């Protein structure tokens, strides 16, 4: 269920990005849902938990942790751009591009048992 929630959250973000022009507030809400879904996937054991600084991890887990942190950072960037007054579409799309890069890395590094959908970020 956690992986499906994550996949759905990414799909919702892709839908928000496909609007012309995308609404930064909607992007922000979708990115917030994505952050919650990543947290749920970690809690369910689908993605590795962020380690304590001294915890050694296997090579692939390390890659997945980096991918996960980049995904969360990008999602929070989309949230931040959407909650500014007025919402900042340029910043939201820049953060969404970083989010797509992180999703691609998660798929490439085989961090999950399925590949997540990777939305397309429109040019503005």
N, CA, C and O atoms as CSV, one atom per row, in Angstrom:
chain,resi,resn,atom,element,x,y,z
A,1,UNK,N,N,0.807,-1.219,0.000
A,1,UNK,CA,C,0.000,0.000,0.000
A,1,UNK,C,C,0.843,1.274,0.000
A,1,UNK,O,O,0.458,2.263,-0.623
A,2,UNK,N,N,1.978,1.268,0.683
A,2,UNK,CA,C,2.816,2.471,0.749
A,2,UNK,C,C,3.423,2.793,-0.612
A,2,UNK,O,O,3.527,3.960,-0.990
A,3,UNK,N,N,3.824,1.755,-1.348
A,3,UNK,CA,C,4.387,1.988,-2.680
A,3,UNK,C,C,3.293,2.508,-3.609
A,3,UNK,O,O,3.539,3.397,-4.423
A,4,UNK,N,N,2.092,1.958,-3.490
A,4,UNK,CA,C,0.975,2.448,-4.302
A,4,UNK,C,C,0.645,3.898,-3.955
A,4,UNK,O,O,0.356,4.695,-4.848
A,5,UNK,N,N,0.684,4.250,-2.663
A,5,UNK,CA,C,0.449,5.631,-2.248
A,5,UNK,C,C,1.506,6.549,-2.848
A,5,UNK,O,O,1.189,7.651,-3.296
A,6,UNK,N,N,2.757,6.102,-2.859
A,6,UNK,CA,C,3.838,6.890,-3.437
A,6,UNK,C,C,3.642,7.058,-4.940
A,6,UNK,O,O,3.813,8.151,-5.480
A,7,UNK,N,N,3.284,5.975,-5.602
A,7,UNK,CA,C,3.030,6.038,-7.041
A,7,UNK,C,C,1.872,6.988,-7.349
A,7,UNK,O,O,1.949,7.773,-8.293
A,8,UNK,N,N,0.808,6.919,-6.563
A,8,UNK,CA,C,-0.341,7.812,-6.763
A,8,UNK,C,C,0.034,9.270,-6.532
A,8,UNK,O,O,-0.420,10.158,-7.253
A,9,UNK,N,N,0.864,9.509,-5.523
A,9,UNK,CA,C,1.285,10.882,-5.231
A,9,UNK,C,C,2.103,11.455,-6.388
A,9,UNK,O,O,1.960,12.625,-6.744
A,10,UNK,N,N,2.959,10.617,-6.968
A,10,UNK,CA,C,3.755,11.069,-8.113
A,10,UNK,C,C,2.837,11.330,-9.312
A,10,UNK,O,O,3.016,12.313,-10.031
A,11,UNK,N,N,1.864,10.457,-9.522
A,11,UNK,CA,C,0.910,10.646,-10.619
A,11,UNK,C,C,0.130,11.945,-10.432
A,11,UNK,O,O,-0.072,12.688,-11.393
A,12,UNK,N,N,-0.307,12.224,-9.211
A,12,UNK,CA,C,-1.034,13.474,-8.935
A,12,UNK,C,C,-0.159,14.692,-9.210
A,12,UNK,O,O,-0.630,15.697,-9.743
A,13,UNK,N,N,1.111,14.597,-8.846
A,13,UNK,CA,C,2.027,15.694,-9.136
A,13,UNK,C,C,2.165,15.874,-10.647
A,13,UNK,O,O,2.188,16.999,-11.144
A,14,UNK,N,N,2.256,14.761,-11.371
A,14,UNK,CA,C,2.340,14.841,-12.828
A,14,UNK,C,C,1.118,15.506,-13.425
A,14,UNK,O,O,1.232,16.286,-14.371
A,15,UNK,N,N,-0.059,15.202,-12.878
A,15,UNK,CA,C,-1.294,15.831,-13.339
A,15,UNK,C,C,-1.255,17.331,-13.071
A,15,UNK,O,O,-1.645,18.128,-13.924
A,16,UNK,N,N,-0.787,17.713,-11.892
A,16,UNK,CA,C,-0.691,19.136,-11.558
A,16,UNK,C,C,0.303,19.844,-12.474
A,16,UNK,O,O,0.093,21.000,-12.840
A,17,UNK,N,N,1.381,19.162,-12.844
A,17,UNK,CA,C,2.375,19.756,-13.729
A,17,UNK,C,C,1.872,19.877,-15.162
A,17,UNK,O,O,2.355,20.720,-15.919
A,18,UNK,N,N,0.904,19.043,-15.542
A,18,UNK,CA,C,0.430,19.061,-16.927
A,18,UNK,C,C,-0.569,20.179,-17.206
A,18,UNK,O,O,-0.888,20.446,-18.364
A,19,UNK,N,N,-1.062,20.832,-16.163
A,19,UNK,CA,C,-1.971,21.964,-16.366
A,19,UNK,C,C,-1.199,23.099,-17.038
A,19,UNK,O,O,-0.019,23.311,-16.757
A,20,UNK,N,N,-1.863,23.807,-17.907
A,20,UNK,CA,C,-1.194,24.911,-18.604
A,20,UNK,C,C,-1.855,26.230,-18.276
A,20,UNK,O,O,-3.003,26.428,-18.673
A,21,UNK,N,N,-1.216,27.130,-17.588
A,21,UNK,CA,C,0.048,26.911,-16.875
A,21,UNK,C,C,-0.227,26.193,-15.559
A,21,UNK,O,O,-1.339,26.260,-15.037
A,22,UNK,N,N,0.777,25.507,-15.022
A,22,UNK,CA,C,0.582,24.844,-13.727
A,22,UNK,C,C,0.269,25.859,-12.632
A,22,UNK,O,O,0.781,26.978,-12.644
A,23,UNK,N,N,-0.563,25.462,-11.701
A,23,UNK,CA,C,-0.907,26.317,-10.559
A,23,UNK,C,C,0.063,26.011,-9.417
A,23,UNK,O,O,0.071,24.892,-8.904
A,24,UNK,N,N,0.875,26.981,-9.013
A,24,UNK,CA,C,1.863,26.718,-7.950
A,24,UNK,C,C,1.237,26.218,-6.654
A,24,UNK,O,O,1.845,25.400,-5.963
A,25,UNK,N,N,0.041,26.683,-6.305
A,25,UNK,CA,C,-0.608,26.222,-5.069
A,25,UNK,C,C,-0.980,24.745,-5.181
A,25,UNK,O,O,-0.807,23.991,-4.223
A,26,UNK,N,N,-1.490,24.324,-6.339
A,26,UNK,CA,C,-1.829,22.914,-6.548
A,26,UNK,C,C,-0.567,22.065,-6.558
A,26,UNK,O,O,-0.546,20.966,-6.004
A,27,UNK,N,N,0.498,22.582,-7.199
A,27,UNK,CA,C,1.779,21.871,-7.181
A,27,UNK,C,C,2.270,21.694,-5.754
A,27,UNK,O,O,2.783,20.635,-5.393
A,28,UNK,N,N,2.113,22.724,-4.953
A,28,UNK,CA,C,2.540,22.678,-3.563
A,28,UNK,C,C,1.790,21.593,-2.799
A,28,UNK,O,O,2.392,20.827,-2.046
A,29,UNK,N,N,0.477,21.530,-2.996
A,29,UNK,CA,C,-0.330,20.504,-2.317
A,29,UNK,C,C,0.082,19.104,-2.772
A,29,UNK,O,O,0.192,18.187,-1.958
A,30,UNK,N,N,0.306,18.946,-4.073
A,30,UNK,CA,C,0.717,17.636,-4.596
A,30,UNK,C,C,2.087,17.233,-4.055
A,30,UNK,O,O,2.311,16.070,-3.720
A,31,UNK,N,N,2.995,18.195,-3.970
A,31,UNK,CA,C,4.325,17.904,-3.435
A,31,UNK,C,C,4.242,17.546,-1.948
A,31,UNK,O,O,4.976,16.677,-1.478
A,32,UNK,N,N,3.360,18.208,-1.218
A,32,UNK,CA,C,3.159,17.857,0.191
A,32,UNK,C,C,2.668,16.431,0.343
A,32,UNK,O,O,3.110,15.707,1.235
A,33,UNK,N,N,1.758,16.028,-0.525
A,33,UNK,CA,C,1.281,14.634,-0.512
A,33,UNK,C,C,2.416,13.673,-0.824
A,33,UNK,O,O,2.491,12.578,-0.266
A,34,UNK,N,N,3.303,14.095,-1.727
A,34,UNK,CA,C,4.446,13.258,-2.062
A,34,UNK,C,C,5.383,13.093,-0.867
A,34,UNK,O,O,5.885,11.995,-0.623
A,35,UNK,N,N,5.621,14.160,-0.129
A,35,UNK,CA,C,6.459,14.071,1.079
A,35,UNK,C,C,5.832,13.077,2.061
A,35,UNK,O,O,6.532,12.238,2.627
A,36,UNK,N,N,4.516,13.171,2.261
A,36,UNK,CA,C,3.829,12.225,3.156
A,36,UNK,C,C,3.951,10.795,2.649
A,36,UNK,O,O,4.115,9.867,3.441
A,37,UNK,N,N,3.873,10.613,1.335
A,37,UNK,CA,C,3.967,9.265,0.765
A,37,UNK,C,C,5.376,8.696,0.915
A,37,UNK,O,O,5.534,7.503,1.173
A,38,UNK,N,N,6.399,9.534,0.757
A,38,UNK,CA,C,7.773,9.063,0.968
A,38,UNK,C,C,7.944,8.647,2.425
A,38,UNK,O,O,8.537,7.607,2.713
A,39,UNK,N,N,7.431,9.450,3.330
A,39,UNK,CA,C,7.516,9.113,4.757
A,39,UNK,C,C,6.806,7.795,5.045
A,39,UNK,O,O,7.314,6.969,5.804
A,40,UNK,N,N,5.643,7.593,4.447
A,40,UNK,CA,C,4.900,6.335,4.641
A,40,UNK,C,C,5.682,5.153,4.064
A,40,UNK,O,O,5.686,4.072,4.653
A,41,UNK,N,N,6.342,5.347,2.919
A,41,UNK,CA,C,7.126,4.261,2.318
A,41,UNK,C,C,8.323,3.905,3.192
A,41,UNK,O,O,8.702,2.737,3.278
A,42,UNK,N,N,8.916,4.893,3.835
A,42,UNK,CA,C,10.027,4.626,4.760
A,42,UNK,C,C,9.506,3.869,5.974
A,42,UNK,O,O,10.107,2.883,6.402
A,43,UNK,N,N,8.390,4.329,6.528
A,43,UNK,CA,C,7.804,3.686,7.706
A,43,UNK,C,C,7.428,2.229,7.417
A,43,UNK,O,O,7.568,1.360,8.278
A,44,UNK,N,N,6.947,1.975,6.194
A,44,UNK,CA,C,6.555,0.609,5.813
A,44,UNK,C,C,7.746,-0.259,5.442
A,44,UNK,O,O,7.589,-1.459,5.213
A,45,UNK,N,N,8.940,0.333,5.380
A,45,UNK,CA,C,10.128,-0.440,5.041
A,45,UNK,C,C,10.355,-0.582,3.541
A,45,UNK,O,O,11.211,-1.363,3.126
A,46,UNK,N,N,9.615,0.147,2.722
A,46,UNK,CA,C,9.784,0.073,1.269
A,46,UNK,C,C,11.000,0.865,0.801
A,46,UNK,O,O,11.652,0.489,-0.173
A,47,UNK,N,N,11.298,1.941,1.480
A,47,UNK,CA,C,12.503,2.728,1.247
A,47,UNK,C,C,13.319,2.682,2.530
A,47,UNK,O,O,12.761,2.557,3.620
A,48,UNK,N,N,14.636,2.782,2.404
A,48,UNK,CA,C,15.448,2.723,3.627
A,48,UNK,C,C,15.227,3.937,4.522
A,48,UNK,O,O,15.027,5.054,4.043
A,49,UNK,N,N,15.267,3.699,5.808
A,49,UNK,CA,C,15.158,4.803,6.775
A,49,UNK,C,C,16.426,5.629,6.701
A,49,UNK,O,O,17.507,5.111,6.424
A,50,UNK,N,N,16.278,6.915,6.951
A,50,UNK,CA,C,17.476,7.750,6.992
A,50,UNK,C,C,18.323,7.291,8.175
A,50,UNK,O,O,17.825,7.198,9.297
A,51,UNK,N,N,19.589,7.009,7.930
A,51,UNK,CA,C,20.413,6.423,8.992
A,51,UNK,C,C,20.905,7.462,9.986
A,51,UNK,O,O,20.972,8.657,9.699
A,52,UNK,N,N,21.245,6.960,11.166
A,52,UNK,CA,C,21.980,7.792,12.117
A,52,UNK,C,C,23.354,8.004,11.490
A,52,UNK,O,O,23.806,7.154,10.723
A,53,UNK,N,N,24.017,9.088,11.784
A,53,UNK,CA,C,25.290,9.387,11.114
A,53,UNK,C,C,26.332,8.280,11.162
A,53,UNK,O,O,27.159,8.189,10.254
A,54,UNK,N,N,26.322,7.440,12.183
A,54,UNK,CA,C,27.358,6.413,12.287
A,54,UNK,C,C,26.923,5.053,11.735
A,54,UNK,O,O,27.692,4.094,11.796
A,55,UNK,N,N,25.713,4.955,11.201
A,55,UNK,CA,C,25.202,3.668,10.723
A,55,UNK,C,C,25.739,3.363,9.327
A,55,UNK,O,O,25.445,4.104,8.388
A,56,UNK,N,N,26.519,2.291,9.164
A,56,UNK,CA,C,26.980,1.932,7.820
A,56,UNK,C,C,25.830,1.328,7.016
A,56,UNK,O,O,24.955,0.671,7.580
A,57,UNK,N,N,25.830,1.546,5.721
A,57,UNK,CA,C,24.778,0.997,4.866
A,57,UNK,C,C,25.407,0.363,3.637
A,57,UNK,O,O,26.490,0.771,3.217
A,58,UNK,N,N,24.739,-0.633,3.053
A,58,UNK,CA,C,25.247,-1.237,1.817
A,58,UNK,C,C,25.254,-0.204,0.682
A,58,UNK,O,O,24.584,0.825,0.773
A,59,UNK,N,N,26.004,-0.479,-0.373
A,59,UNK,CA,C,26.186,0.470,-1.468
A,59,UNK,C,C,24.859,0.916,-2.078
A,59,UNK,O,O,24.642,2.116,-2.245
A,60,UNK,N,N,23.975,-0.007,-2.413
A,60,UNK,CA,C,22.721,0.377,-3.052
A,60,UNK,C,C,21.827,1.143,-2.090
A,60,UNK,O,O,21.135,2.076,-2.499
A,61,UNK,N,N,21.831,0.768,-0.834
A,61,UNK,CA,C,21.034,1.498,0.154
A,61,UNK,C,C,21.528,2.935,0.254
A,61,UNK,O,O,20.731,3.858,0.424
A,62,UNK,N,N,22.832,3.127,0.150
A,62,UNK,CA,C,23.388,4.474,0.200
A,62,UNK,C,C,22.894,5.299,-0.984
A,62,UNK,O,O,22.512,6.457,-0.818
A,63,UNK,N,N,22.901,4.709,-2.173
A,63,UNK,CA,C,22.391,5.411,-3.352
A,63,UNK,C,C,20.928,5.769,-3.156
A,63,UNK,O,O,20.513,6.889,-3.456
A,64,UNK,N,N,20.144,4.818,-2.652
A,64,UNK,CA,C,18.717,5.051,-2.452
A,64,UNK,C,C,18.470,6.128,-1.397
A,64,UNK,O,O,17.532,6.916,-1.522
A,65,UNK,N,N,19.298,6.167,-0.371
A,65,UNK,CA,C,19.155,7.214,0.641
A,65,UNK,C,C,19.409,8.594,0.030
A,65,UNK,O,O,18.678,9.544,0.310
A,66,UNK,N,N,20.431,8.698,-0.791
A,66,UNK,CA,C,20.719,9.970,-1.451
A,66,UNK,C,C,19.545,10.359,-2.351
A,66,UNK,O,O,19.109,11.510,-2.351
A,67,UNK,N,N,19.039,9.388,-3.117
A,67,UNK,CA,C,17.896,9.641,-4.001
A,67,UNK,C,C,16.685,10.099,-3.200
A,67,UNK,O,O,15.975,11.024,-3.597
A,68,UNK,N,N,16.459,9.446,-2.075
A,68,UNK,CA,C,15.312,9.763,-1.214
A,68,UNK,C,C,15.421,11.181,-0.650
A,68,UNK,O,O,14.442,11.927,-0.647
A,69,UNK,N,N,16.597,11.545,-0.179
A,69,UNK,CA,C,16.794,12.890,0.369
A,69,UNK,C,C,16.601,13.930,-0.737
A,69,UNK,O,O,15.992,14.974,-0.504
A,70,UNK,N,N,17.114,13.655,-1.932
A,70,UNK,CA,C,16.934,14.590,-3.038
A,70,UNK,C,C,15.467,14.713,-3.427
A,70,UNK,O,O,15.008,15.802,-3.774
A,71,UNK,N,N,14.726,13.606,-3.374
A,71,UNK,CA,C,13.295,13.642,-3.667
A,71,UNK,C,C,12.554,14.496,-2.636
A,71,UNK,O,O,11.720,15.326,-2.995
A,72,UNK,N,N,12.860,14.290,-1.370
A,72,UNK,CA,C,12.218,15.085,-0.319
A,72,UNK,C,C,12.592,16.558,-0.429
A,72,UNK,O,O,11.737,17.429,-0.276
A,73,UNK,N,N,13.865,16.839,-0.692
A,73,UNK,CA,C,14.308,18.227,-0.829
A,73,UNK,C,C,13.572,18.914,-1.982
A,73,UNK,O,O,13.120,20.051,-1.845
A,74,UNK,N,N,13.454,18.227,-3.108
A,74,UNK,CA,C,12.772,18.810,-4.268
A,74,UNK,C,C,11.283,18.992,-3.993
A,74,UNK,O,O,10.706,20.019,-4.348
A,75,UNK,N,N,10.660,17.999,-3.362
A,75,UNK,CA,C,9.227,18.112,-3.047
A,75,UNK,C,C,8.979,19.289,-2.113
A,75,UNK,O,O,8.021,20.040,-2.294
A,76,UNK,N,N,9.838,19.450,-1.119
A,76,UNK,CA,C,9.681,20.590,-0.215
A,76,UNK,C,C,9.933,21.911,-0.939
A,76,UNK,O,O,9.345,22.932,-0.581
A,77,UNK,N,N,10.799,21.904,-1.952
A,77,UNK,CA,C,11.013,23.100,-2.763
A,77,UNK,C,C,9.754,23.493,-3.521
A,77,UNK,O,O,9.439,24.677,-3.644
A,78,UNK,N,N,9.033,22.491,-4.032
A,78,UNK,CA,C,7.769,22.768,-4.721
A,78,UNK,C,C,6.760,23.327,-3.724
A,78,UNK,O,O,6.044,24.279,-4.032
A,79,UNK,N,N,6.701,22.738,-2.532
A,79,UNK,CA,C,5.800,23.233,-1.492
A,79,UNK,C,C,6.126,24.685,-1.160
A,79,UNK,O,O,5.230,25.527,-1.099
A,80,UNK,N,N,7.404,24.976,-0.945
A,80,UNK,CA,C,7.816,26.341,-0.584
A,80,UNK,C,C,7.443,27.339,-1.672
A,80,UNK,O,O,6.992,28.444,-1.368
A,81,UNK,N,N,7.624,26.967,-2.925
A,81,UNK,CA,C,7.288,27.881,-4.023
A,81,UNK,C,C,5.787,28.135,-4.107
A,81,UNK,O,O,5.354,29.214,-4.510
A,82,UNK,N,N,5.000,27.137,-3.726
A,82,UNK,CA,C,3.548,27.277,-3.803
A,82,UNK,C,C,2.928,28.038,-2.657
A,82,UNK,O,O,1.811,28.541,-2.772
A,83,UNK,N,N,3.649,28.127,-1.545
A,83,UNK,CA,C,3.055,28.815,-0.393
A,83,UNK,C,C,3.539,30.250,-0.242
A,83,UNK,O,O,3.094,30.971,0.650
A,84,UNK,N,N,4.462,30.664,-1.126
A,84,UNK,CA,C,4.866,32.069,-1.095
A,84,UNK,C,C,3.712,32.927,-1.604
A,84,UNK,O,O,2.825,32.437,-2.304
A,85,UNK,N,N,3.729,34.192,-1.255
A,85,UNK,CA,C,2.667,35.100,-1.707
A,85,UNK,C,C,3.320,36.169,-2.564
A,85,UNK,O,O,4.120,36.951,-2.052
A,86,UNK,N,N,3.005,36.230,-3.849
A,86,UNK,CA,C,2.193,35.273,-4.596
A,86,UNK,C,C,2.992,33.999,-4.859
A,86,UNK,O,O,4.221,34.019,-4.790
A,87,UNK,N,N,2.306,32.881,-5.163
A,87,UNK,CA,C,3.028,31.650,-5.477
A,87,UNK,C,C,4.008,31.867,-6.637
A,87,UNK,O,O,3.716,32.598,-7.584
A,88,UNK,N,N,5.161,31.226,-6.547
A,88,UNK,CA,C,6.244,31.420,-7.513
A,88,UNK,C,C,6.298,30.229,-8.467
A,88,UNK,O,O,6.870,29.190,-8.139
A,89,UNK,N,N,5.698,30.384,-9.655
A,89,UNK,CA,C,5.636,29.300,-10.630
A,89,UNK,C,C,7.026,28.900,-11.117
A,89,UNK,O,O,7.306,27.711,-11.264
A,90,UNK,N,N,7.894,29.865,-11.368
A,90,UNK,CA,C,9.245,29.544,-11.856
A,90,UNK,C,C,9.985,28.682,-10.847
A,90,UNK,O,O,10.586,27.675,-11.221
A,91,UNK,N,N,9.953,29.054,-9.588
A,91,UNK,CA,C,10.629,28.268,-8.552
A,91,UNK,C,C,9.982,26.898,-8.404
A,91,UNK,O,O,10.678,25.907,-8.181
A,92,UNK,N,N,8.656,26.830,-8.525
A,92,UNK,CA,C,7.958,25.542,-8.421
A,92,UNK,C,C,8.395,24.606,-9.537
A,92,UNK,O,O,8.619,23.419,-9.298
A,93,UNK,N,N,8.518,25.126,-10.748
A,93,UNK,CA,C,8.929,24.281,-11.871
A,93,UNK,C,C,10.400,23.889,-11.778
A,93,UNK,O,O,10.771,22.793,-12.196
A,94,UNK,N,N,11.243,24.769,-11.236
A,94,UNK,CA,C,12.649,24.406,-11.029
A,94,UNK,C,C,12.752,23.272,-10.009
A,94,UNK,O,O,13.505,22.319,-10.208
A,95,UNK,N,N,12.000,23.378,-8.928
A,95,UNK,CA,C,12.007,22.317,-7.915
A,95,UNK,C,C,11.398,21.037,-8.486
A,95,UNK,O,O,11.858,19.939,-8.171
A,96,UNK,N,N,10.371,21.172,-9.319
A,96,UNK,CA,C,9.750,19.999,-9.942
A,96,UNK,C,C,10.737,19.291,-10.869
A,96,UNK,O,O,10.709,18.066,-10.983
A,97,UNK,N,N,11.601,20.049,-11.527
A,97,UNK,CA,C,12.631,19.447,-12.382
A,97,UNK,C,C,13.601,18.631,-11.524
A,97,UNK,O,O,13.996,17.531,-11.913
A,98,UNK,N,N,13.981,19.156,-10.378
A,98,UNK,CA,C,14.847,18.408,-9.457
A,98,UNK,C,C,14.134,17.162,-8.939
A,98,UNK,O,O,14.757,16.121,-8.731
A,99,UNK,N,N,12.830,17.278,-8.734
A,99,UNK,CA,C,12.030,16.143,-8.274
A,99,UNK,C,C,12.018,15.045,-9.329
A,99,UNK,O,O,12.159,13.867,-8.999
A,100,UNK,N,N,11.852,15.418,-10.593
A,100,UNK,CA,C,11.875,14.441,-11.688
A,100,UNK,C,C,13.236,13.752,-11.753
A,100,UNK,O,O,13.309,12.547,-11.989
A,101,UNK,N,N,14.301,14.502,-11.546
A,101,UNK,CA,C,15.649,13.928,-11.540
A,101,UNK,C,C,15.779,12.896,-10.415
A,101,UNK,O,O,16.352,11.824,-10.613
A,102,UNK,N,N,15.245,13.226,-9.241
A,102,UNK,CA,C,15.309,12.299,-8.102
A,102,UNK,C,C,14.467,11.050,-8.354
A,102,UNK,O,O,14.891,9.943,-8.025
A,103,UNK,N,N,13.282,11.219,-8.934
A,103,UNK,CA,C,12.443,10.051,-9.260
A,103,UNK,C,C,13.145,9.138,-10.261
A,103,UNK,O,O,13.108,7.915,-10.130
A,104,UNK,N,N,13.779,9.739,-11.252
A,104,UNK,CA,C,14.513,8.957,-12.247
A,104,UNK,C,C,15.634,8.171,-11.576
A,104,UNK,O,O,15.867,7.009,-11.910
A,105,UNK,N,N,16.321,8.798,-10.636
A,105,UNK,CA,C,17.404,8.115,-9.913
A,105,UNK,C,C,16.858,6.963,-9.078
A,105,UNK,O,O,17.466,5.894,-9.025
A,106,UNK,N,N,15.715,7.172,-8.425
A,106,UNK,CA,C,15.103,6.091,-7.637
A,106,UNK,C,C,14.786,4.899,-8.535
A,106,UNK,O,O,15.005,3.750,-8.152
A,107,UNK,N,N,14.271,5.178,-9.728
A,107,UNK,CA,C,13.975,4.091,-10.668
A,107,UNK,C,C,15.252,3.432,-11.178
A,107,UNK,O,O,15.333,2.205,-11.233
A,108,UNK,N,N,16.249,4.230,-11.551
A,108,UNK,CA,C,17.514,3.715,-12.082
A,108,UNK,C,C,18.245,2.866,-11.046
A,108,UNK,O,O,18.828,1.836,-11.382
A,109,UNK,N,N,18.212,3.297,-9.796
A,109,UNK,CA,C,18.905,2.573,-8.729
A,109,UNK,C,C,18.080,1.419,-8.160
A,109,UNK,O,O,18.514,0.751,-7.222
A,110,UNK,N,N,16.889,1.183,-8.724
A,110,UNK,CA,C,16.014,0.079,-8.304
A,110,UNK,C,C,15.764,0.096,-6.799
A,110,UNK,O,O,15.915,-0.920,-6.120
A,111,UNK,N,N,15.381,1.261,-6.292
A,111,UNK,CA,C,15.136,1.420,-4.858
A,111,UNK,C,C,13.811,0.808,-4.414
A,111,UNK,O,O,13.636,0.503,-3.235
A,112,UNK,N,N,12.896,0.628,-5.329
A,112,UNK,CA,C,11.575,0.092,-5.012
A,112,UNK,C,C,11.286,-1.108,-5.911
A,112,UNK,O,O,11.937,-1.283,-6.941
A,113,UNK,N,N,10.315,-1.933,-5.528
A,113,UNK,CA,C,9.998,-3.111,-6.352
A,113,UNK,C,C,9.295,-2.752,-7.670
A,113,UNK,O,O,9.143,-3.610,-8.539
A,114,UNK,N,N,8.875,-1.520,-7.820
A,114,UNK,CA,C,8.271,-1.051,-9.071
A,114,UNK,C,C,8.950,0.247,-9.476
A,114,UNK,O,O,9.598,0.904,-8.662
A,115,UNK,N,N,8.793,0.607,-10.743
A,115,UNK,CA,C,9.265,1.925,-11.177
A,115,UNK,C,C,8.152,2.926,-10.936
A,115,UNK,O,O,6.989,2.674,-11.251
A,116,UNK,N,N,8.524,4.058,-10.378
A,116,UNK,CA,C,7.550,5.125,-10.158
A,116,UNK,C,C,7.308,5.878,-11.454
A,116,UNK,O,O,8.202,5.968,-12.295
A,117,UNK,N,N,6.108,6.421,-11.624
A,117,UNK,CA,C,5.882,7.256,-12.814
A,117,UNK,C,C,6.720,8.518,-12.698
A,117,UNK,O,O,6.897,9.053,-11.603
A,118,UNK,N,N,7.230,8.988,-13.812
A,118,UNK,CA,C,8.051,10.198,-13.834
A,118,UNK,C,C,7.305,11.246,-14.654
A,118,UNK,O,O,7.190,11.119,-15.873
A,119,UNK,N,N,6.794,12.286,-13.981
A,119,UNK,CA,C,6.037,13.312,-14.727
A,119,UNK,C,C,6.946,14.164,-15.601
A,119,UNK,O,O,8.165,14.191,-15.428
A,120,UNK,N,N,6.327,14.847,-16.529
A,120,UNK,CA,C,7.039,15.781,-17.390
A,120,UNK,C,C,6.818,17.185,-16.853
A,120,UNK,O,O,5.688,17.571,-16.551
A,121,UNK,N,N,7.878,17.934,-16.737
A,121,UNK,CA,C,7.790,19.316,-16.252
A,121,UNK,C,C,7.654,20.222,-17.466
A,121,UNK,O,O,8.511,20.205,-18.350
A,122,UNK,N,N,6.585,21.013,-17.519
A,122,UNK,CA,C,6.408,21.881,-18.699
A,122,UNK,C,C,7.386,23.057,-18.679
A,122,UNK,O,O,7.830,23.503,-17.621
A,123,UNK,N,N,7.703,23.536,-19.862
A,123,UNK,CA,C,8.504,24.741,-19.980
A,123,UNK,C,C,7.568,25.936,-19.839
A,123,UNK,O,O,6.424,25.889,-20.291
A,124,UNK,N,N,8.043,26.986,-19.226
A,124,UNK,CA,C,7.205,28.174,-19.070
A,124,UNK,C,C,7.763,29.310,-19.889
A,124,UNK,O,O,7.198,30.404,-19.893
